[in-house]
Amino acid sequence: MGAFNDWRWKSFTIKLNKTDLKGDWWSCHVYVPLEAYKMDFVFFNGGSVYENNDKKDYCVLVEGVMDAFAFEDFLLEEKHRELQKLAADQAERERQEEERQRIEAEKAATELDRQKARLEVEKRRAKLQGAVKEAVRFVDNVWHFEPSAFKGEDLVRLYYNRSSGPLANASEIWIHGGHNNWSDDISFSGRLVRDERKDGEWWYAHVIVPSGAFVLDWVFANGPPGSATLYDNNQRQDFHAIVPNAIPEEMYWVEEEHRMFRKLQEERKIQEQARRAKAEIIAKMKAETKKRTMKKFLLSQKHIVYTDPLDIQAGSSVTVFYNPSNTVLNGKPEVWFRCSFNRWTHRNGPLPPQKMLPADTGSHFKVTVKVPLDAYTMDFVFSEKQDGGIYDNRNGMDYHIPVFGGVAKEPPMHIVHVAVEMAPIAKVGGLGDVVTSLSRAVVDLGHNVDIILPKYDCLNLNNVKNLQFHRSYSWGGTEIKVWTGKVEGLSVYFLEPQNGLFWKGCIYGCGNDGERFGFFCHAALEFLLQSGVHPDILHCHDWSSAPVAWLFKDHYMHYGLSKTRVVFTIHNLEFGGHLIGKAMQFSDKATTVSHTYSKEVSENSTISPHLHKFHGIVNGIDPDIWDPYNDKFIPVCYTSEDVVEGKRAAKEALQRRLGLNLSDKPLVGIITRLTFQKGIHLIKHAIWRTLDRGGQVVLLGSAPDPRIQNDFVDMANHLHNAHAKSARLCLAYDEPLSHLIYAGADFILVPSIFEPCGLTQLIAMRYGSIPVVRKTGGLYDTVFDVDRDKERAQAVGLEPNGFSFDGADSAGVDYALNRAITAWYDNRDWFNSLCKQVMEQDWSWNRPALDYIELYYSARK
């Protein structure tokens, strides 16, 4: 009994025969495959008695091209082919299942069409029966037909006595006609002529009787359809005539039901084709955007490191280029490359350190590495010596580049968000958007995400699918009911303490929010522990779920959650500083919502001791919610290819809705909370500046402070009187109107005094509106001035996309706004190309999600 290559290949069992050799020699023939580098075997009696070399087995080395390492690659290639076949088989099964579902859906839709046709015909039949009762063959001295007996498709003359009604003095007489109680609206029309052979004012028109008509319906008028101003409509009863020789009624209704059914089917097919075509276009645009974003991600460290080829393929060789002049290894005489794969977990372990050689250009060094077939990521750092010394390990994050086409897939991480907001069911600010959109993007990258949320009594449950009771548990002297459901495709656990802490009718503002959310954080950790759930990452947000960080470290990491790491995100440092500082201390990694904001707050006493684990990652927007190609709130859907036409239609719709002049003027939109943070004094000045420049301005937003709200109410009253056709202030939130402003405005103004990230400018660009912003926080990281920031934009793989200013005074906002409006007036072609350009930039969660994945892995190191 034997096999090859440590019993891993081509096992065999062969019966031996006694030979003629001297002694007790037995033999058999064994086929040695080309893939063998070693044959392993034992002898046995066909039953349970073995001769296995004292349990060490026998082995014989095989001469050939194969060795242990080559065999590993061979096995991986075999696995690769097997996986490809399995994938093809799975794809075929999915295609067949999709086809089965399509056929079932088609059957159901067809049956629904039949029911609709049947009901519609029954309604029309009932109406027609009433019309038949009112219909006659003629009315003396008013109208009649010649011949008097006719049927469908006959040509007849309809006579009308002009002197019998209100058209006695009309210079023209027209008939507007239909049939079967106007079932097809107007189905015939024509101008009447006078019959000179008859006495009196008799006029006639030739009429072809519609096929299937039981009753003819008509009115007389002084002009053709759409142009008439005077009618004889039989005192608003219309005229109705019996068709004497109509087809049998039952036959007609059977045919009518068939006709209605065919019409419904055709309409549905057209709608389905349009829906499918639109979905294909959206999927294609998403895929192209993701591809561009991945390329930018791979090039994001190009000033330090890049690869050739850029997309690393498993089983191929890759050359890594490194520029130490931009790192801690600047000026070192040697650079050593230390590499492994699969987040440093590859079965072969790290590669031996390799000395990098000078590249042909500039200050770069290079090294070439063979990428194994079972790699899904390439991991490396650089050092000054073979045995270490100073390392460039990307500030503890290491360098990681994805590998494509391998036989092994990256094992999914399990991330649990503990949060008090989640869009759209419990949204107050940007935190709720981040929890939902980041989670969806991470799931799209192949990882598992759960969200733990309080079960407020004010939750918008219309957006929760399959809400059901999950279990109960006790903690803190109270029973906590757990509910599960799906929100935007994400798995959510809702915790409902029976002590009523979340039965307040609101999310914030209860006077004891610290107590409420502290209880929730502890209850969330207890739920994980009692459920036996051991996530890789616990992600908590702002002061409201900050207690998760230290409660976990103090009470739970020693009781079964030892592999879990805590990531904490600051969305706004203005609230809960003490709690945020404590979470910074206990978290494994911390983030905030833009790189510049992370620098702006780095000297804050709650942040500064922890800069080694603090990172800025810009937020994204959800491209499914903010999508001008698939937006029900705008009049014409558009892409970057027809942005000019789309925005023109949106501007006109916005002007009509708000009562502004329908004129081609630069329109500035402002969508904001009216608070000091948002630069309300700059907003006021910008409104007047826009009007001075002949533009229009629309503001949508409200103030939590009644004094500020009243101040803007007064301003609105003044503007609506003095500039009624150029300015409109809408001082309450209106979701559909916000979409229309983003699409219809030429510019979106965001003059924030401070802005951790900001989503307004990102949404504006998604709709082809040009942002005008103050250079702070995330606004600085995402908006690159067309006149001053070309190099800064190119450094992150972008083109300039807006107008910005530095100061917090009127001169600053004038500097940016005047340039923007002047560009609109003086160089419209360039402005339109800028609108197209900003639409094609990716401000979704594609890139931030990749950065968060890197951060999660770094936390787990």
N, C-alpha and C positions, 0 to 999 in steps of 0.2 A: 504494500500500500504506500503510495507516494504522492508528491506534488512538487512544484517548483517554486523557487524564490521564497523560502521560508514559509512553505505551505500556502502561498497566496495565489498560486496560478496552476490551472490544469491538473486537478487531482486525478489519480488513476488507481485501479486495483487490478493486478495481473496474477494469474496462477503460474507458479514456477514448475519447471519439469526437471527431473533428475538428469544429469549429464553423464557422459562417458569418461569424464576426467577422473583422475585418481583421487580417491577420497569421496566424501559425501557432499559433492558440489551440485547445486541446483541453479537453473538459469531461466531468464525470460528476456524478451526484447522490449525495450522501452523507447517510445518516440519522444525525442527531445525537441520542444518547440523553439522557434527562433528567439522568443522573448525570454528564454531561460538564461540565468547566470549561475544557477545552483539547483541541484536536485536533492530533495529531502525524502527519506523513505524509512520504513520499518518492515519487518517480516511478521507474519502471523499465520495461524493454522486455519483461517477461515472462520474461526470462532472467537474465543476470548483469550487465547494464549498468544502473547506478543514477544518478539525479540526486538527491543527498541534501544539497544546500545545503552543500557542502564538509564533509561528514561531521557537520554540526550538525543535520541534519534540518530540516524546515519545521514550523511550528506556528502555530495560530490560536486565540486566546482565544475561549471560548464564554460568552455572557452567559446568566445564569440564577441559580438559588438555590444552586448547588453551588460550593464552593471547595475548595482542597487539603485543609484541615482537615476539612471536612464529608465529603469523599470518603473520608478515612481512617476516619472513623466509619462511613460506609456500608459500606466493605470489612469492617470489624470485625463489623458486623451480619450481613453476608453470611456471614462466617466462622462467626459464632455460630450462624446457622441451619444451616450445613453441619455444624458440630460436633454440633448437636442431632440432625440426621438421622443422622449417623454413630453417635452414641451410641444412638439408637433402633434403628438397624440392628444394632449390636453387642449391645444388650440382647436383641433378638429372636433373634440367633444363639446367644447364651448360653442363652436360654430353650429354644430348640430342642435345643441340646446337652444341657442339663440334663434335658429330657424324654427325649432318646435314652438318656442314662445311666440315667434312672429306669426306662425300659422294659427296658434290659439288666439292670439290677439286679433288677427284678421277675422277669424270666425266670430269672435265676440262683437267686434265692431260691425261686421256685416249684419249680424242679428239685430244689433242696435239700430242700424240704418233701416232695416225692414220695419222695426217697430215704429221708428220716427215717421217713415213713409206712410205706414198704416194710419197712425194718429193724425198726420197732416191731412191725408185724404178724407178721413172721417170728419175733420173740422170743416174742410172745404165743401164736402158733400152736404153737411148740415146748413152751411151758409147758402149754398147754391139752391137748396130746396126752397129757402125763403125767397130768393131772387126769382125762381121759376114761378112761384105763386103770384108775384107782382108783375111778371112779364106778360105782354099781350102781343097780338099779331100786327096791330096798327092802332092809331088814334086819329079819329076823324078830324080832318082839316088841320092836322099837325104833322104827322109823318106816316109813311107807309113804304112797303117794299114792292118792287116789280122784278121778277114775278113774285107772287105772294107765297108760293111753295118753293122751298129751297133747302139745301143741306150743306154740310161742311165742304169747303173747297169750291163752292159755286160762286160765280160772279153775279152780283145783284146790284140793282140801283136802289139806293135809299133816298127817298124824297122827303123834303122838309119845307114847310110853309113858313117863309121868313117873317111874314106878318103876324104869326101866332105868338111871338115871344119878344124878348129884349133885343134881338138882333135885327129888328125891322129896318133900321137905318144903317146897318153895318155895310161897309164897302166890300168886305170879304166875308165869306162864311166857310168855316172849316169843321170837319168832324174829327174828334179824338175818340177812338173806340177801343174796346176790349171785349172779352167774352167770359162767360161763366163767373159773373160777379167780379170782374176785373182780375181774374186769377193770374194773368201775366202782365198786369199793368196795361199800358197802351200797346195794343198789338196791331192796330191799323190806324191810319189817318189819311186825310186828303182834303183837297179844296172842292167845294161844291160849285156847280155852274147852273145858270138859270135855264129851265126848260121852256123854250119859246112856244112850244106846242100847246102848253096848258095855260088855262086862264089863271090869273092871280099870281102870287109870289112863290111859285114852286121852284125849288132848287134841288139839285140831286148830286150825289157822288157815287162813283163805282166802288163797291166794297167786295173784297174776296172774303167769304165767310171762313173763319179759322176752322181748321180740322178739329173735330171733337167738341164743337160749340153746341151747347143746349140753349144758351141765352146770349144775345148780343147786348153789350152795354156801351153807351156813348153819351157824349155831350156835344153841343154845337158851340163854336167860338168864333171870334173875329180875327183869328190868326192861327198859325201852326202851333204845335206843342212847344212850350217854352217862351212864346212871344205874344200869346193872346192876352187881352186885357178885359174882354167882356165875354160872358158866357150865357148860354141858355142851357141850364142843367136841370130843367124840369123842377124848378123850385127846390134845388138841392137834393132831389131824389134821383137824378140822372134818368136817362131813358133806357128801357129794357125791352127787348123783343124776343119772343119765342122763335127758335129755329124749328120749323114745322117737321122736317124730315131728318131729325138728328139720329145718330146711331143709337142702338139700344143702350140704356143707361148703365146696366151692369157691366157690359163690355167696356164702356168708356171708363168706368171707375177702376176696373181691373188694369186696363192699360195705363191709367193715370197713376196708379200705385207703382207699377213697374217703372214708369218714367221718373217719378219722384225718387224711387229707390236708386235708379241709375245716377240721377243728379247728385244725391247725397254721397254716393260712393265716389263719384268723380271729384266732388269738392273735398272729400276727406283725403283722397289720394294726393290731390294737389297740395293740401295743407301738410300732409305727412312728408311729401317730397321736399317741400320748402323747409320744414322743420329739420329733416335729415341733412339737407344741404347746409343749413345754417349751423347745425351741430358739427358737421365735418369741418366747416370753415373755422369755427371757434376752436375745435380740437387742433387743427393745423396751426392756427396762430399761437395757441398755448405751447405746442410742441416746439415751434420755431423760437418762441421767446425763451423757453427753458434751455434750449440748445445754446442760444446766445449767452444766457446767464451763466451756464456751466463753463463756457469758454472764458468769460470774464473772471469767473471764480478761479479757473486754472491759471489765469494770467495775473491774478490779483497780487502775487508776490514777485512779479517779473523783475522788479528792480533788485531783488535778492536771489530768487531761484525760479527756474522754469525748466521744462523738459522738451526733448525732441524725440518722438512726436509729442504733441500736446496731449492727445488722448492716448493714454498708456493702455496697450492691449496685453492681456495675459498671454504668456508663452512667447512674447517677443522681447527684444532688447530695447532699452531706453537710455538716452544720454541725459544726465542731469547737469545743468549749468548753474553755477553758484557765484555770486558777486560778494565777496567778504567785505568790500569797502563800505557797505551799508550796514555792517553788523559789528558785533563785539570782536570778531576775528580780523578786523581791519588792520593791515600791516603785518600780520603773522607770516612768517616765511613759508609755512606749510599749512595745507588744509586737508583734513582727513574726513572721509565720508563713512558714516556708520548707518547701516540700513537693515531693515527687516520688512516684513509684510503682515497684513491682517492685524493691524493695531499691535504690533510687536508680539503676536501670538502664533506666528507661522510654525508649522511642524519642524522645519529645519533650523529654527532659531535665527538669531541675527547673522547676517553675512560678516565675514572677517572685515575689519577696517580697511579701507582702500585709500591710498594717497591720490588726491585729485591732481590732474595735470592742467597746466595753463591752456586756456582756450585760445582760438585764433584771434579773437577780437576783444579789445578792452581789458578790463580787470577780472574777467570771469575765469573760473576753473571748471573743469568738466570731469565726469567719470561715466562709464557705461556699465549697465547692470542688466543681467538676464532676469526677466520677471517670470516667476513660476506660473503654471497653468491654474493653480488653485489660489491665486492672489486676488483679493478684492480691494485692497488698498496698499499703497506703498508708504512706508514710514521711514523717516531719516532725520538725523541731526548732523552737525558738523563740529569738528574739534581741531585744536591746533597741533595735536600730537597723536601718534599712533596709540599711545596709552591714555589719551584723554586730555588733561590740562583744562584750558578754557573751552566751554561748549557754547555753540549757538543752537539752542533748542527752542527758539521762537518763544522766549519768555515762559518756558515750561509747557508750552502747548505741543511742541514737536512739529515737524513738517509732515503733512499727510496729503497724498494725492490719490484720488480714486483710480482703480484699475478696472477696465471694462472687458467683458467677454470671457471672464474666468469661469471655472467649473464650480467654484465655491461662492456662496452668497453671504453677504455680511449678516450675522445674526442680528435680529431686531432688538433694539433696546425697548424697555418698558418705562415710559415717562408718565408720572402722575402730577397733574397740576392741582394744587390746592388754592382756590381763588374764591373771591366773594362776588365777582362779576363775570358774566359770560354773555356775549352778544349771540342772538338777539333777545334772549329770554330774560336777562337781568343786566341790562347795560345802562351805565351812568356816564362813563367816559371812555377814553381810549383803552383802558385796561381790559374791558370786556371784549373789545375788538381783537386785542392781541391774543388773549387766551384762546379764542375760537380760531382765528386765522393761522396763528403759529401752529396750533395743534393739527389743523387740517394739512398744512404744508409738511409737517414732520411725518404724519401718517402716509402722505403721498411718497415720501422717501423710504417707505418700507418699515417704519417703526410702529410700536403699539403705544397708544396714548389713552389715558383715562383722565377725567376731570371730576373733582369732588367739589360740590357747590352746596351752600345752604338751601334748603327748600323754603324759600320765602313764600308767604301767602300772596304776594303780588307778582309771582312768576307769570310770564306770558306762556302758558301751557299749550297754546295753539301751535307753537313751534317745537314742541317736544313729541317725538314719535315713540309709540310703544311704551308709554309711561306705565310702570307696574311696580307693585310692592316687592321688595327684594328680601329684606330680613329686618329684625330688630336686635338691638344690643343695648346694654346698660353701661353708662359711664357718668361719673360725677353726680350720682344719686338720681339720675333721670333716665327714662327710656328714650332711645333715639331710633326712630324709624328710618329705614333706608329705602329709597326708591331708585329705580333705574330707568333710563330712557336714552333716546338718541336725539342729539341736537346737531344739525348740520352734518349728520353722518358720524358724529363723535359719541363715544360712550361716556355717559355722565351718571355719577352717583349723587343723589340728592339726600342730604342729611336733614332730618326733621326732629330736633329735640322737642320732647313733649312738655318742656318747661315754658314754651311760648316765646323764646327769645327771638324767633324769626316770624312771629305772627304780629307784625307791627304795621303792615301796609306799606312798607318802604324798605329800601336797602340801607341807606345811611340816614343820619339825623335823628336818632332815637334817644340821645342823651347818654346812653350806656353802650355805644358802639364798640369801645375797647373791650368791655366785658363780653359782649355778644360774639365778637369775632375771635377773641381769645378762647372762649369755650368751643367754638367751631373748630379751631385749629387743633386743639387737644382731641376733640371727638373724631376728627378726620384721621389722626395718627392711630387712635385706638381702633377705629374701624379697619384700617389696614392690618394692624397687628392681629386682631381677632379673626379677620378673614383669611389670614395666612398669605396675604399679598406682599411680595417683596420686590418693589420696583427698583429699577436701576437708578432713576432720578426722581427726586421730589422737587418740583418747581413751584416756588411760592412767590407772591407778588405784593410789592408795596407794604405799607404798615399793616394793612388789614389781615394778611396771612403771614406776616413776618414771624410771629411766634412759632411757626412750624420749625424754623431753623434751630432754635435753642431747645424747644420741647423735644425734638427728635434727638438731638445730641445728649440731652440730660436724662431722658426717660426711655427712649425707644431703640436706639442703635445697639444697645446691649441685650435686647430681648427679641431677637429674631430678624431685625431689619439691618443687619450689620453691613450688607453689601450696598445699601442705598447711599446715594450722595445727594447733597442739598444744593440746589441752584436758586439764587434769589435775584429778582429783577426789581429795580427801582424805576417806576414810571414817572414819579414826580416827587422830588425831595422836599417840597413845600409842606408836606403833611406827615406827621408821625415820626419826627426825627429821631427820638430816643429808641423807638421800636426798630426803625430802619438800621440804626447804628448797631443795635444788638444782633440783628439778623446778619449784618455784614460780618460781625465777629465770628458767628457760628456757621455760616454757610461755607461750602467748599469752593464754590465759584459764585461771583456776583456780576450782574450786568446792569446797564441802563440803556436807554432806548436810542442813543446815537453816540458816535465817537466824540463829537465836539462837546456834547453835554457832559460826558464822562470827564473830560478835561476841565470843564467849567466848574464842576463840583468837587474836583479832586482835592482841593485844599479844605473842604468842609471837614470838621473834626470827626464826623461820623464815617467819613470815607477814607481820609488820608492814611490811617494806620493799615489799610487793607488794599492798597493799590496793586499789590502783587497778584491779586485774584480778581481784580475789577476790570471789566471789559465793556466797551460801547458797541452795540449792534443796532443798526437802524431798523426801525419797524417797517413793515410793509403794509400794503392794502390788499383786500380780497378782490381779485380781478373778476370774480363771478358776480359780486354785488355791484362793483363799479365798472361797468362794461358798456361803453357807448354803442357797441354792436348788438347788444341784447338788453336794452334798457326800456322798460315799459313806460317810463315817465317822460320820455322825450319823443318829439314828433317823428323824427327820421333817425333810424339807426345808422351808424357810420363807423368806418375804420380809418386808419391813417391815409388810405388811398383816396377817400372822398371826404376828408375832414372839412374842407372849405364848404362844400354843399351841406353837410350835416350840421355844422355849427351855424350856418346862415339860417337854416330852418328852425333851429333851436332858439336863436336870438329873436327871430320874428315871433315865435310862440311865446317867449318870455315877455317881449314887449307887449303883445296883445293881452296876456294874462294880467300884467301889472299896469296896463293903461299908459304905457310909454309911447312916444312917437315911433312909428314904424320907419325908422330912418337908419341909414348906414353910418353909425357913429361908433367910436370905440366905447365898449361897455366894460366897466370894472365891476366885478362881483366881490362881495365880502361875506363869508360864511363863518360865523364865530360865536363863541360865548363872549358877552360884553363884560370883560373883567380887566383889571389893571394889567394882568399878565399879557393880555392880547393887544396892548397898546391902543387903548380907546382914544387917547388924545391924538394919536397918529391917524387913526381911522377917521375921526372927524375932519382933520385937516385934509386927508386924501379925498374925502367926498367933495369938499369945496374946490380942491385943485382940479379934480376930474371935470367938474361943471365949468370951471374957468377955461379948460382946454376944449370945451365943446363936446364933451363925452356924456355918457349916461352912467349911472351908478345904481346898483341894487345891493342892499344889505339884508341879510337874513340872520337873525340871532336874537338872543334875549340875555338879560342880566339877572343873576341871582340876587344882587343888591338892589332893593327897590329904588334907592336914590339914583343909581346909574340908569335903571330902567326908565324912571320918570324923566330923566335928563334927555334920553334918546327919544322918548315919546314927544317931548317938546320940540326936539330937532325935527322929527318926522313931520309933525304938524306944520312947522314953518316951511320945510322943503316941499311938502305936498301942495302947499298953497303957492309958493314962489316959483317952484320948478316942477310942476305937476307932470310934465311930459318927459322929464329927464332924470328924476330921482325917485326911488321908492325904498322905504325902510320897512321891512316886515319883521316885527319885533316879537315873534313867537316861532318855535321850531316847526318846520313843515318839510317832511322827508321828500315828497315828490318835487316840491319847489327847489330843494337843494340840488337835486339831479338836473333840473332844468337850468339852474344858474351855472352849474359846472359846465354844461354843454353849450349854453348860450352866451356866456361871457367871453370876451377876448382876453381879459386878465383876471386873475384872482389875487387879491391883496392879502398878505399875512404879515403885518408889521409888529409881531410879538416882541415884547421886552425880553422875555426868556421863553424858550420852547424846547422841552426835552427832546421831542422828535417832531411832532406835527404830522397830521395825515392830510390836512387840507391841500397843501401844495402838491402832494403826491397824487391825490384824486384829480386835482386840476390838470396835471400833465396827462393823466390817463384819458381825459376828455379833450385834450388838445388846447387847453387854456394855459396861458403863459403866467407863471407865478411871479409876483413882485413881493419881495420878502426882506425882512431885516436879517442881517447876518448874525444868527445866534443858534446854538444847539443844533437840532436836526435840520433846521432850515439851511444852515451853512453847509451841512453834509450832503444835502440833496439838490440844492439850487446853485447853479454855476453861472455867474454873470456873463452875458454875451460879450461884454467889452473888456472884462478884467480877469476872467477865470478860465481861459482856454487851456492853459497848461495844467492847472489844478484839475480840470475835468478830464483831460487826456490821461492823467496819472491813474484815474480809476476807470478808464475805458469808456468815457462818455464824451459827448459834445456839450457845449454850453447850452443852457435851457431856460434862462430867465433873467430877471433884473433884481439886483440886491443893493442894499445900502447899509452903512455902518452905524450911524448915530441914532439917537432916540429922540430927535427933534424934527421940526417941520422941514428943515433944510435937507435932512437925510432922505425922508420919504419923497420930497420933491425931486431929488437927484435921480432916484430910480423911476418914479412914476412919469416924470417928464420925458425921460429917454424912451420909456415903453410906448407912451402915447405918440411921440414924434415918429418912432419907427412904424407904428400903425398907419399914420397919415402919409409918410414920405416914401415908404418902401414896402408896399403891401405884398408884393411877390415874396420878398425875403421873410416877411412876417408869416405868411401862409406856410412857407417851407419850415419855419421854426415850429409851427403848430404840428405839422406832420412829424417832425423830428422828435418832439417831446412825447408824442403818443407812442412812439416805437421804443422808448426807454422802458426798462422793466423795473417798476417800483412795487412789484408783488412780493410775496413772501418766499419766492424761489431762492434768492440769495441769502436773506437773513436766516432761513431755515438751515441752509448748509453751514452757516457760521454757528448756529446754536448746536447742531449735531457735533461739530468739532469741540465746542465748549463742553457738551455733555460727556464726550469721551475723555476730554482732559480732566474733568472732575472725577472720573472713575479710575484714573491712573494710580 
